[in-house]
Amino acid sequence: MATKEYVTSTGYKLTISPLSPEISRLISKTVDFPKPPFYEIDVLGGEKEKVEHTIDSLRTDEDRDAWAEYLSEHNIARVELLRQKARAVVQKCVQVDFPEDDTWITDQEELGIEVPTDPRARKVHFIKTECIGSETDIFAIVEAAEVLARFDAVEYQDALNLFRDILPRDES
């Protein structure tokens, strides 16, 4: 399995593995993206047809206000999608070596932060609170997990080569 190492802004080295394309697709389905505003045009026969606005089709203040609202809602949806994918990537695709001592736990508890005792939840908490130090880290981690999951022609050919010996041959 292909992995990628990434050093976060806080100095931790994370090993990132691919995010399943199916999980990514299913997560994407949980976020409702808004539809762009539309306008109507006359078509043959006197009927009207709804057409989605683009930045170039805005003519009135009402159009521009609707477009601004659409962009705002679209950005909120994009942030929510990234947040959910980041949660999945941190949970399923990121490995990190914990510090040898529990100083980080003591430091957080002294700040009134409750550190989970469940190993899986503790790992996620550690990555989110100690390793990730910026929005750039989040974008880079999610992007790396998704890029690793993309189709790779070399890996595909290697997989085909594994089965060459068992495929029927035409000896003629």
C-alpha positions as a Markdown table, in Angstrom:
| # | Residue | x | y | z |
|---|---|---|---|---|
| 1 | Met | 0.0 | 0.0 | 0.0 |
| 2 | Ala | 1.3 | 3.4 | -0.9 |
| 3 | Thr | 1.8 | 5.9 | 1.9 |
| 4 | Lys | 3.0 | 9.4 | 2.2 |
| 5 | Glu | 4.9 | 11.1 | 5.1 |
| 6 | Tyr | 3.9 | 14.6 | 6.1 |
| 7 | Val | 5.5 | 16.8 | 8.7 |
| 8 | Thr | 3.0 | 19.0 | 10.3 |
| 9 | Ser | 3.5 | 22.7 | 11.2 |
| 10 | Thr | 4.0 | 21.5 | 14.8 |
| 11 | Gly | 6.8 | 19.1 | 13.8 |
| 12 | Tyr | 5.1 | 15.8 | 14.0 |
| 13 | Lys | 5.7 | 13.2 | 11.2 |
| 14 | Leu | 2.5 | 11.6 | 10.1 |
| 15 | Thr | 2.2 | 8.6 | 7.8 |
| 16 | Ile | -0.8 | 8.9 | 5.6 |
| 17 | Ser | -2.5 | 6.1 | 3.8 |
| 18 | Pro | -5.2 | 6.3 | 1.1 |
| 19 | Leu | -8.8 | 7.2 | 1.9 |
| 20 | Ser | -11.1 | 4.7 | 0.4 |
| 21 | Pro | -12.8 | 6.3 | -2.7 |
| 22 | Glu | -16.1 | 4.7 | -1.5 |
| 23 | Ile | -15.9 | 6.3 | 1.9 |
| 24 | Ser | -15.0 | 9.7 | 0.3 |
| 25 | Arg | -18.0 | 9.3 | -2.0 |
| 26 | Leu | -20.4 | 8.4 | 0.8 |
| 27 | Ile | -19.1 | 11.3 | 2.9 |
| 28 | Ser | -19.8 | 13.6 | 0.0 |
| 29 | Lys | -23.4 | 12.4 | -0.2 |
| 30 | Thr | -23.9 | 13.5 | 3.4 |
| 31 | Val | -23.3 | 17.2 | 2.6 |
| 32 | Asp | -26.0 | 19.1 | 0.8 |
| 33 | Phe | -24.6 | 21.6 | -1.6 |
| 34 | Pro | -26.9 | 24.4 | -2.6 |
| 35 | Lys | -28.2 | 24.8 | -6.2 |
| 36 | Pro | -27.2 | 27.9 | -8.0 |
| 37 | Pro | -29.9 | 30.6 | -8.4 |
| 38 | Phe | -31.7 | 30.5 | -11.7 |
| 39 | Tyr | -33.4 | 32.8 | -14.2 |
| 40 | Glu | -36.0 | 32.1 | -16.8 |
| 41 | Ile | -35.6 | 32.5 | -20.6 |
| 42 | Asp | -38.2 | 32.2 | -23.3 |
| 43 | Val | -37.9 | 29.3 | -25.6 |
| 44 | Leu | -39.8 | 28.4 | -28.8 |
| 45 | Gly | -43.5 | 27.9 | -28.4 |
| 46 | Gly | -43.8 | 30.6 | -25.6 |
| 47 | Glu | -42.5 | 28.2 | -22.9 |
| 48 | Lys | -40.1 | 29.3 | -20.2 |
| 49 | Glu | -37.0 | 27.4 | -19.3 |
| 50 | Lys | -35.0 | 27.7 | -16.0 |
| 51 | Val | -31.3 | 28.3 | -16.5 |
| 52 | Glu | -28.7 | 28.4 | -13.7 |
| 53 | His | -27.0 | 31.7 | -13.1 |
| 54 | Thr | -23.3 | 32.0 | -13.6 |
| 55 | Ile | -21.2 | 35.0 | -12.6 |
| 56 | Asp | -21.5 | 36.3 | -16.1 |
| 57 | Ser | -25.4 | 36.1 | -16.2 |
| 58 | Leu | -26.0 | 38.4 | -13.2 |
| 59 | Arg | -27.9 | 41.5 | -14.3 |
| 60 | Thr | -29.9 | 42.9 | -11.3 |
| 61 | Asp | -29.1 | 43.6 | -7.7 |
| 62 | Glu | -31.5 | 40.8 | -6.8 |
| 63 | Asp | -29.5 | 38.4 | -9.0 |
| 64 | Arg | -26.3 | 39.5 | -7.4 |
| 65 | Asp | -27.7 | 39.2 | -3.9 |
| 66 | Ala | -29.0 | 35.7 | -4.7 |
| 67 | Trp | -25.6 | 34.8 | -6.1 |
| 68 | Ala | -23.8 | 36.1 | -3.0 |
| 69 | Glu | -26.1 | 34.0 | -0.8 |
| 70 | Tyr | -25.5 | 30.9 | -3.0 |
| 71 | Leu | -21.7 | 31.4 | -2.8 |
| 72 | Ser | -21.9 | 31.8 | 1.0 |
| 73 | Glu | -23.9 | 28.6 | 1.4 |
| 74 | His | -21.7 | 26.8 | -1.1 |
| 75 | Asn | -18.6 | 27.7 | 0.9 |
| 76 | Ile | -20.2 | 26.6 | 4.1 |
| 77 | Ala | -21.0 | 23.2 | 2.5 |
| 78 | Arg | -17.4 | 22.9 | 1.2 |
| 79 | Val | -16.0 | 23.6 | 4.7 |
| 80 | Glu | -18.4 | 21.0 | 6.2 |
| 81 | Leu | -17.3 | 18.4 | 3.6 |
| 82 | Leu | -13.6 | 19.1 | 4.4 |
| 83 | Arg | -14.4 | 18.8 | 8.1 |
| 84 | Gln | -16.1 | 15.4 | 7.6 |
| 85 | Lys | -13.3 | 14.1 | 5.3 |
| 86 | Ala | -10.7 | 15.4 | 7.7 |
| 87 | Arg | -12.4 | 13.4 | 10.5 |
| 88 | Ala | -12.4 | 10.3 | 8.4 |
| 89 | Val | -8.8 | 10.7 | 7.3 |
| 90 | Val | -7.5 | 11.3 | 10.9 |
| 91 | Gln | -9.5 | 8.4 | 12.1 |
| 92 | Lys | -8.7 | 5.9 | 9.4 |
| 93 | Cys | -5.6 | 7.0 | 7.4 |
| 94 | Val | -3.2 | 8.8 | 9.7 |
| 95 | Gln | -0.6 | 7.0 | 11.8 |
| 96 | Val | 1.7 | 8.8 | 14.2 |
| 97 | Asp | 4.2 | 7.8 | 16.8 |
| 98 | Phe | 3.1 | 8.9 | 20.3 |
| 99 | Pro | 5.6 | 10.6 | 22.5 |
| 100 | Glu | 7.5 | 8.2 | 24.8 |
| 101 | Asp | 6.0 | 9.9 | 27.9 |
| 102 | Asp | 2.6 | 11.2 | 28.8 |
| 103 | Thr | 3.6 | 14.9 | 29.3 |
| 104 | Trp | 1.2 | 15.9 | 26.6 |
| 105 | Ile | -1.6 | 14.4 | 28.5 |
| 106 | Thr | -0.6 | 16.1 | 31.7 |
| 107 | Asp | -0.2 | 19.4 | 29.9 |
| 108 | Gln | -3.7 | 19.2 | 28.4 |
| 109 | Glu | -5.3 | 18.1 | 31.7 |
| 110 | Glu | -3.7 | 21.0 | 33.5 |
| 111 | Leu | -5.5 | 23.2 | 30.9 |
| 112 | Gly | -8.8 | 21.6 | 31.8 |
| 113 | Ile | -8.9 | 19.5 | 28.6 |
| 114 | Glu | -10.3 | 16.0 | 29.0 |
| 115 | Val | -8.1 | 13.5 | 27.2 |
| 116 | Pro | -10.0 | 10.3 | 26.1 |
| 117 | Thr | -8.9 | 7.0 | 27.6 |
| 118 | Asp | -10.1 | 4.9 | 24.7 |
| 119 | Pro | -7.0 | 4.2 | 22.5 |
| 120 | Arg | -8.8 | 5.0 | 19.3 |
| 121 | Ala | -10.3 | 8.2 | 20.5 |
| 122 | Arg | -7.0 | 9.2 | 22.2 |
| 123 | Lys | -5.2 | 8.8 | 18.9 |
| 124 | Val | -7.7 | 11.1 | 17.1 |
| 125 | His | -7.5 | 13.6 | 20.0 |
| 126 | Phe | -3.7 | 13.6 | 19.9 |
| 127 | Ile | -3.5 | 14.2 | 16.2 |
| 128 | Lys | -6.1 | 16.9 | 16.3 |
| 129 | Thr | -4.8 | 18.7 | 19.3 |
| 130 | Glu | -1.0 | 18.1 | 19.2 |
| 131 | Cys | 0.0 | 17.3 | 15.6 |
| 132 | Ile | -2.3 | 19.5 | 13.5 |
| 133 | Gly | -1.3 | 23.1 | 14.0 |
| 134 | Ser | -2.8 | 24.9 | 11.0 |
| 135 | Glu | -5.5 | 24.8 | 8.4 |
| 136 | Thr | -2.8 | 24.0 | 5.9 |
| 137 | Asp | -2.0 | 20.8 | 7.8 |
| 138 | Ile | -5.7 | 19.7 | 7.5 |
| 139 | Phe | -5.8 | 20.5 | 3.7 |
| 140 | Ala | -2.5 | 18.7 | 3.1 |
| 141 | Ile | -3.5 | 15.6 | 5.1 |
| 142 | Val | -6.9 | 15.2 | 3.4 |
| 143 | Glu | -5.4 | 15.9 | 0.0 |
| 144 | Ala | -2.6 | 13.4 | 0.5 |
| 145 | Ala | -5.1 | 10.7 | 1.5 |
| 146 | Glu | -7.3 | 11.3 | -1.5 |
| 147 | Val | -4.3 | 11.5 | -4.0 |
| 148 | Leu | -3.0 | 8.2 | -2.7 |
| 149 | Ala | -6.4 | 6.6 | -3.5 |
| 150 | Arg | -6.4 | 7.7 | -7.2 |
| 151 | Phe | -5.8 | 5.4 | -10.0 |
| 152 | Asp | -2.1 | 4.6 | -10.6 |
| 153 | Ala | -1.2 | 3.1 | -14.0 |
| 154 | Val | 2.0 | 1.5 | -12.7 |
| 155 | Glu | 0.3 | -0.2 | -9.8 |
| 156 | Tyr | -2.5 | -1.4 | -12.1 |
| 157 | Gln | 0.1 | -2.9 | -14.5 |
| 158 | Asp | 1.8 | -4.6 | -11.5 |
| 159 | Ala | -1.5 | -6.0 | -10.4 |
| 160 | Leu | -2.2 | -7.4 | -13.9 |
| 161 | Asn | 1.3 | -8.9 | -14.0 |
| 162 | Leu | 0.5 | -10.9 | -10.8 |
| 163 | Phe | -2.2 | -12.8 | -12.6 |
| 164 | Arg | -0.5 | -13.4 | -16.0 |
| 165 | Asp | 0.6 | -16.9 | -15.0 |
| 166 | Ile | -2.9 | -18.0 | -14.2 |
| 167 | Leu | -4.7 | -16.4 | -17.2 |
| 168 | Pro | -5.6 | -18.9 | -20.0 |
| 169 | Arg | -3.3 | -18.7 | -23.0 |
| 170 | Asp | -4.1 | -19.1 | -26.6 |
| 171 | Glu | -1.3 | -21.5 | -27.7 |
| 172 | Ser | -2.1 | -21.3 | -31.4 |
